[in-house]
């Protein structure tokens, strides 16, 4: 008491606090574990009712006390009625729920104090500290004091700025608010003179303060703060309420009608602020204050969705689009903490919100998410994948899988409908190549991955009959564009697949590849339904203007074939003009994507085919076009790097896998003959690739492949004399491999 009295005097005396206050802080901090809890609580509460540094000192000491209790395991499980057996106990006295709750009235006074002549205005930082202490107090005491903390939460919600509450409740965003401005002006002009004067005064006050919160709808406490302080205090208030909701669970239902509109309004305002800051500066990261407010909103969303998932369904149509917005996606890409918080906020929605509500709503979220870009699309389908995991019984799967499938059919058209927005995303060089391709094709493929993986999670819940029905419907879907009678045509003959929409054909093959990787031999028999799709993808002929975009000028040399290739190139340029300007990049992406995806499917097929469903007929139908990619790949790829990535990472391993799988010399001869023909191409790159593939076949299959040596030797002799140094080097490597397998020197055969 003496120390507190001296502290009061120190507050009144200039410079007095530095001597008395610091001593008081140190003394009480050291005595917290030695003096009775009731004495400490009384002293700190008395200090809280003071102002300035004394109040700040008390807030720091209370925060330290609550943190120590939380570190020791908290008091959430203790009984509210636990009493202190010996009020005069000293160091052995332990804090209880009741003793900590004694801090509540004084903390509330700090949070809800209004400015007056005697004490002045409570600093926003003190309100924030008090709110954080209330948050810590709720974690330890709310379960044992439910009614007290529910009443506290209702009061704390008043601190959250509510100027957008009506718009949030009716689903109108910033555009709706702007549209209402003329209506509000007309209403004000139609009011009485007194109302008009009051409105004018309010408008003048708002314009003069500039940074002030909206005093017409916000609480008086918030109206007295600048916008930044109001946002900071509002964020802390939301976090405090969220903690109470998490602790008391369903008993907090009465708070939702006030909490959700305020949460949606604050999240909308914060995202608008993030967008304004992006436009104002070149940096994409938000300011510290905005970032803290955004993280607070996301944390509250996560807590409420995890605590009351079945009671927030009415807010999902407004909440989820905000979480999938392009603004939040950009902020998440710029800040790892925001990205993790965004993912955590969506996780309980996918895991806990009933599927019957989530799936129909997701159909309305798809198009905005696709326009927002790949990150938003990925989060949406991660959410749907989690929703599919909720289907735990056969009855649930039966009742919901068709709804899921309709949604995925809508989403599988993203490559066709949203190629512009998805293809413009930047993809790192480490994520390009292989089956993804380059440029826009890689960006679209990565975006589509999220949809495909979500679909795979759904398929894992289906039985065999359901899987067959779903996959066959997907195969038919690839040809259902612009023709109402196409269903009858699909039943007539497989040749209609040639008329399939390229983007849909790519998607169907990518889905088949993903399912084959996941289900392996279980799914292998289903690949027979996409043989025609694979044939179309492998034999796709580029349009004339694209055929001129080859690598002839980069790959041909001064030799005989090189001169012929250059001559052919000049003829094509004369016919079609400048090749660089004639390339249709959209067709380029479609062609290379189809080829890459088809090769991936075939490789997965033969690697998981114990029953040899990839038989002679399919080798004849797909093997020759597969080898043909060694030449047609030149026309579908934009540069040397893209072509050799296609050959080395996809075509060569796939051909080798097919050869090893069929294990039939007659079929080997078919493939080997096709390779020898490519070795006679006018394109140096194709000749070099053909030699490399033949060499890989000998190396991987082994001695058994030497049965083809007689028909291979003339080919080897020819490529040894090739004018291109790369082809000649590949031929030398092939000779080395054959000599190692046969144990004979081939020079005598080559002379």
N, C-alpha and C positions, 0 to 999 in steps of 0.2 A: 504493500500500500504506500509506503514511504517512497519507493522508487517510482511508482506511478504518479504520485503527487509531484515529485521533482520533475518527472517527464512533462507534466502539464505546464509547469513553470518554464521548463526549457522550450516548450513550443511557443510560449508567449515572448520569451526573451530571444533577441537576435543572436544566433550562433550558439544558444544554450543547448540545443539538441545534440550537437556533435560531441559534447562531453557527457551529458547525462544519458541521452538515448542509446548511444553505442554501448555504454556500460550496462544499461538495462537489458538490451538485447542479448549481450554476452551472458549476463547473470541468469536470465530466465532460460536461455538455451542450455546452459549447464545444469540448471536445477530441474529441467523437465522430467528427468527420470528419478529425482530424489524427493520432490515435494508431492503432497497428495494431489491427485488428479482434480479434485474439486477446487483446490486453491489455485492450481494452474489455470483451470477453465475460467474461474472468476476473474483472474488477473488479465487473461487474454481477452475476454469479452469486454472488460472495462477499457482496455486499450483499443479495441475495435470501435468503440463508441467515440473515440477521440478522432482527431483529424491529422492530416499530414503524415509525417514520418513515424509517429507513434502507431498510427493505424497500419502503415505499411509494415512496421516491425511485427505487429501482432499477426498480420496475414502470413508473413514469412514463417513465423514460429508455428502457426497452425498447420501450414502446408507441410512443414518438417515433421510435425507430430503425426499427421495422417499418413505421410509417406512411410514413416517407421512402422506404423501399424500394418500398412499394406505389405511391406517387406517381410513382416513377421507372419504373414498368412491371413491377415484381415480378421474381421469380426462378423462377417456376413452370416455365419452359421450360429452365432451366439443368440441366446434367448433375450428378447427385449426386456424381460423382467429381471434379468440378472442384476443383483444388487451388490454393492461393495460391503463385504462383511465387517470390515474395520475402517471407518472413515478417516481414522487418524494414522493409517498405515503410511509408511514412507516409501523406501526404495522398492519394496516387494510388491507394492500395489500395482495391479495391471489395469490397463484401460479396458472399458467395456463398451458395448454398444450404447448404453444409456449415457455414459460419461461423454462420449464423443458427440452424441446428439445434442448435448448441452451447448455446443458451438453454434448450433443451427440458428437460434434467434438473432444473435449478434451478426452472423454472416449475412442473414437476410436483410438486416438493417443497412449494411454496406451496399448490398446489391440494389436494393429498392429505395435508397435514400434519395430524396429530392433536394435541390439546392435551397438554402435559406440564408438569412442574413448572418446568423450566428456561426454556422459551420462552413458556409460556402458550398461549392459544388464538389462532390466526390469525384476524384480523377477516374477516367475510364479504366486506367490500368488497375486501380484498386477494385473496381467492379469485376474486371476479368479475373483477378487473383481470387476474389471471393467466390466467383462462379466455379473456378477450378477446384477450390477447396470443397465447395458443395458437391461437385462431381465426385471427388475422392471420398467424401463422406457418404454419398449415395451408394458407392460400391461396397461399403462396409456395413451400412446400417439400413438401407432401404427395405430389404426383405423383412427385417424385424419391425420396421416402422412404416408400413405400406401407406396408410392413410396420410401420415404426416408428409411423406415425400411426394405423394400424388398431389396434394394441395400445393406443395412447393413447386412442382413441375407446372401446374396450371398458372401460377404467378410468373414463373420464369419465362413461359411462352409469351407473355406480354412484352418482353424485351426484344423479341424478334420482330424486326420491322415488318409491318403488315400492309404496306401500301399497294402491293400487287396481289393481295389475297383473293380479291374477287375475280381477277383475271385467271389466276391459277385454278380456282375452283371451277370456272366455266371452260377451262382448256384453252384460253386465248393467250398467246405469247406477246412478244414485243410488237408484232404487226397489229394485233388486235388493239393493243393499248394506244398505238399511234392513230389508228382509225377512229378511236373514241374521242380524240382531242377536240375535233369540231363539235361533237355532240355536247361535250362538257361545256364548251364555250357558249353554245346556244342556251344550255340550261341556265348558266350563270347570268346571261343577258336577260333571260325571262324572269329571273327572281325579283323580289322586292328590292327597293333601294337599300334597305339595311343589309340584306344578304349580299347585294352587290358590293357594298362598301367593305363588308367583312372579307369577301373573296379577294377584293383588291388589296386589302391590308395583308392578307395571307400571301398573296402573290408577291407583293413588295418585300415582305419579310423573307420569303424564299429566295428571291432574286438577290437581295442584299447579302444574305448569308452565303449563298452559292453552294457551299459544301454541306449545308445542314440537311438532316434527314427530313422526310415529309411529315410536317407537324400536324397535318390535317387528319392523318390516319395512324401514325405511330404514337407510342406511349409518350407522356411528357418527358420521361427520363431520356428516351431515345431522341426525342425532338431537340433536346438541349445539346446533343453531341454533333460533331461533324460527321460526314458520311463515312469516313474511314473508321473512326472510333465506334460508330453505330454498327458497322459491319463486323468489327472485331468482337464487340460485346455480344452481338446477335449470334455469331458463330459459337462463342463459348456457351451461350445460353442453350443453343440447340444441342451441343454436346452433353451438357448437363441433363437435359430432358431425355436424351437418348440413353444415357446411363441408367436413369430411373426406369425407363421402359424396359431395358435389358434385365434389370434386377427384379422387377415385380411382374414381368411377363404379361399374360392376358388381363391381369387386373388393371393394366394401364389403358384399356380400350377407350375409356372416356377421354383420353388425351388426343386420340387420333384426329377427330374433326377439326381441332385447332392446330395440331402439329403438322399434318401433311400439307395443307395449303401454304403454311408459312415456309415449310421446307422446300416445296416446289418453287415458291416465289423467290426465295433466297438463292437457290441453285440457278434459276433463270437469270437473276441479276448478276451473279458471279460470272456465269458463262458470257453474258453480254460484256461485262467488264474485261474479261480475258480477250474477247474479240476486239474490243476497242484498243487495248494495249498492244495487240498484234498489229493493228493498222497504224498505230501511232509510231511504233518503232520497228526496226529491222529484226530485232530479236524475237524469237517465238516464245520464250519463257515469260510467264506472267510475273508481276511484281511480287515481292514477299507477302504483302498483306493479302493480295488476291489469291495467291497460292495457298496461304493458310486457310482463308475462307473456303476455298474449293475443297481442300482436304477435309475440312470440318464437315461440309455438306455430304461428301462421299462417305465419311465415317458414320454419319447419322443414318444415311440411306441403308448402309450395311446392317447397322444395329437394329433398325426398325424392321427391315425385311427378314432378318434372322429371328427376331423375337415375335413378330406378329405377321407371318407370311400370308395367312389366309384372310387377313382383315385389311390388306392394303390393295386389294384387287381393283377397287374403284379408282385408285390413283395410278395404276400401271400405264394407262394410255397416255398420261402426261409425263410420268417419271421416266420410263424406259427410253423414249425418244431423246430426252435430255442426256441420258447416259450414253446414247449412241450418236450424239451430234458430232459434226465435223469439228466444231470448236474444241470440244473435250478430247477428241481424238488427237488433234494437233498438240494440245497441252500435254497429253499423255506421252506422245512421241518425244516431246522435248524434255520430259521430266520422268524419270523412272518411278519416283514415289507416287506421282499422280497416276501413272499407268497401273501400278499395283493396287492403288486404292480404288480405281475404276473397276478393275477385275474383281476385287473383293466385294464391291457394292452390287455387282450383277450376280455373283455366285449364289447367294441365298435365294435370289429370285428364281434362278433356274432349278435349284435343288429343292425348294420348299413350296413355291406357289403351285397350286393345283394345275395339272396339265390341261384339263378341260377349259381352263380360263386362259392359260398362257398361249397355247397354240393358235387359236383364232385371232388373238390380239397380235401375235407375231407376224401374221400375214400383212397387217397394216404397217408394221415397222420395217419390212424388208426393203421396199423401194427407197425410203429416205436413207437407210443404212448403206445401201449400195451406192447411192449418189454421194454419201459422205466419204466413201473410200474403203480401202481394204481393212484398216484397223476396226472400224465400226462393224463391218460385215463379219469379221472374225469373232468379235465379241458377241454378236447376235447369235451366231450358230454354235458358239461354245455354250451359250445359254440354252439353246434348243437341245444340244447334246446332253446337257445335264438334265433337262426335262425328260428326255427319253430314258435316262437312267432311273427315273421315278417309276417306270412301268415294271413292277415287280411280280405281278401275277399274270397268268395266261388270259384271264378275263380283261384285265386292264389293257394288255397289248391288243387284244382283239377289238376292243372298243375305240382305241385311239390311233392305231398305226395308219389307218387310211387318212386321217386328218393330217398326220405328220407328212405322209407321202404327197398329198396335194400341195402342201407348203413347199416341200423340196422340189417338186416339179416347177413351181413358180420360181424358186431360187436357182435351179439349174439353167434357167434362161438368162442368167446374169451376164454370161459371156456375150450373148447376142444383144441384149438390151442396154447394158451398162458398160460396154467396152471402153467408152470414152473416159468415164470417171475412174474406172478401175485400172485402165491401161496407163493413165497419167501418173500413177503412183511411182515414186522412186524406189528402186530395188537395188540393194548392194551387189557388187560384183560377185561376192561369195555366194549369193543366192541365185545366180544365173547359171546357164549351161545345163548339161544333162537333159533331163526330160522337160525342164522348164523353158529352155530357150533363152532368148535375149530381149532386152527392151520391153516394149509394151506386152509382148506375149508372156514374158516372165512375170510381170506385175499381175496380169490377169490370172495366170496359173496359180500364183501364190494366194490371191484372193479367193479363187475357186476352191483351193485346198480346204479352207475353213468349212465351206458348204459340204464338200465331199466327206470330210472327217465326221461332221455332224451326222450325215446320212449313214455312215458306217456304224456309228454308235446306235442308231435306230435299228439297223439290220441285225445287229447282235442280239436284239430282243425277239426276232421273228423266228418262227419255225420254218421247216423246209417248204411247205406249201405257200406260206405267206411270202417267203423270199422269192420263190419262182414267179408268183403273180406280180410282185412289185418289179422285179427285174425285167420281165417280159413287157410290162406296161411302159417301163422306161425305154426299152428298145423301140417300141412302137412310137413313143413320144418324139423320137428324134426325126421323124418324117411327117409330123402333123402340122406343118406350117402352111397356111394359105390354101388349104384344100379340105373342104368339109367332107368329101367322099374318100379321103385318103385311107380311112380304116379298111375299106373294102380292097383298095389297091394293095395295102400291106399284106392282106391275106392271100393275094393272088400270086405274087412272085417276089423273090428276093432282089431282083434287079431294080426295084423301086428305091432301094437303098442308095443308088447312085444319085438320086435326086434329093437325098437328105440334106438338111441345112448344115453347112460345115461346122458352125459353132456348136450346134447340138450334137453332132457326131463326135466332136472332140470331147465334149462333156461326158457322153455315154461311155466312151473308151476310158476316160480318166476314172470314172466311177467303177468300171469293170476292173481296172488295174488295182485300185485301192481295195476292192472287195477280195480280189485274188490274193493280194498280199496279206490281208487279214485272215481270210478263211482257208487259204491254201487249197489242199486237195478237195475240200468240201465244195468249193466254188468252181473248180476246174470244168465240170460238165456243162456249166452254164455259159462258158465262153464260146461254145458252138453256136450260140445265138447271135454272136457279133462277128462271125467270120466274114460276112459280106461287108460289114462296117470296116473291118481291118483291110480288106482288099481295096475298098474305095480309098481309104486313107493312104495306103501305100502306093497306089497308082494314080493319085490325083495329078492331073496335068495342069501346069500353070498356064494362065492366059498368055497370048502372044506378047503383050507388052512386058510381061514378067520374064518370059523365056530369054530375053536379051540380057537380063541381069545376072550373068554368070561370072565365073571367076577366070574366064579364058585369058584375059589380058594379064592377070596376076600369076597364073599357074603355068601357062605354055612357055616353051623355050624356043630356041632357034632350030631345033631338030625338025625332022620330017613331019611328025605329028603336030609339033608346035606350030609350024608354018601353016599347016592345014587348019588347025584350030583358030589361028589368028585370022585366016581368010574367011572362015565361017563366021567369026565374030564380026568382021567388017561387013559381011553381007547382011547380018541381022541388024546391025546398026543402021545400014542404009535403008533397010525396010521399015524399021520401027523408030528411027531417030535415036537421040542420046539415051543410052540404057539407064543412066542414073536418074534422069528426070522421068523416065517412063515407068519406073517401078511403082506398083500399087502396094504400099506398105501393109494395108489391111489384108490383101490376098497373101502377101508374103508371110505374115504372122499366122494366118489360118493354115497355110500349107505346111510350114515347118512344125506347127503345133500338132497337126494331124499325124505327120510322119513320126515325130518323136513319141507321141502317145501310143501309136500303133506298135512301134518297136518295143516299148516298155511292156505292153500287154502280152506280146508274143513271148518275150523273155520270161515273164512271170509264169506264163502258161506252161512252157516246156520244162521249167524248173520244178513244177509241182504237178506232174502228170504221170503218176505211176501206172495208170491204165492205158497210156499211149493213145489218148483221144486226139492228139496232134499227129494224125496218121498220114499215109501216103497222099490222099486227096488234098489234105490241108497243106502239106508240104508243097505240092504242085501249085496250089492256089495262092499260097502266101510266101513261099520260099523265094520264088523268082522275083516277085515285086520287092521283097525285102532286099535282095541283092541289088535290085534296080536303084535303090536309094543311094548307092555309091555314085551314081551319075545324076539322078534327079535332085539329090540333096544339094548339088551345086546351084540349082536354080531357086531353091527355097531358102537359102541362107544368104545373109547380107555380106559376109566377109569370110576370109580364110579361117579365122578363129572359130566362127560358128560352124563351118563345114567340118573341120577336123574334130571339133567337140562332138558333133553328131556321129561321126564315124568311130572315134576312139571310145567314147563313153556309152554309146547305144548300139549302133549297127554292128560293129565288129563283135562285141560280146554276145549279141543276140544270135548272129549267124553261127558262131562257135557253139552256143548252147543248143541250137537246133540240130547241128551236125552231131553233137555228142548224144542228144536225146534219141534221134531216129535210129542210130546205130545200124544202118542198112547201106551196104556199098552201092546198091542201085540208086538209092536216094542221094547218097553222097555224090555220085556222078552227076546227078541233075544239078545240084548246087554248085559243084566244082566247075561244070561246063559254063554255068551262068557267070561265075567269077572270072573264068578265062576270057569270056566275051568282053567283060568290063575291062579286062587288061588290054584290050585292043581299042579302047576308046580314044577319041581325039583329045580328050581332056587329060592333062598330065596328072592332075589331082586324083581323078578316077582311077587311072592306071596304077598310081602309087598305092591307093587305098585297096585296090583289088589284090595286089601282091601282098600287102600286110595281112589281109584277111586269110588268104591261102596259107601264109606262113603260120598264123595263129591256129588254124585248123590242124595242121600237121603237129604243131607243138602241143596242143591240148588233147587231141585224140590219141596220138602216139603211133606206135608201129602199125596198128591196124589200118591207118590211113595211107600207108605206103602202097596199098593196092591201087591207088590212083596215080602212082608215080609215072607209069608209061604215058598217060595222057597229059600229065603236068609238065614233063620235060621239054616238049616243044615250046610251051608257054614260057618256061624259065629261060630257055635259050633266047627267045625273042626279047624279053624284058631286060636281059643282060646287055643288050645292045641299044637300049633306049637312050635317047638324047638328053633326057631329064636326069640330072644327078640324083634327085630324091628317089626316083623310080629305080635307078641302078643300085642305089644303096639298099633299098628294100629288097631287091632281087638277091643281093649278096647275103643278106640276112636269111632269106628263104633257103638258099643253098646250104648255108651253115646248119640250119635246123634239119634239113633232109639228110645231110651227111651224118649228123649226130645220131639220127634215128636208124639209118640204114647201115652205118659203119663203112660206107664206101665213099671213095672220092668221085665226085660227079664231073670233074673236068673232062674225063675221057668221053662222057656222054654229050658234053656241050660243044665239043670241037667238031 
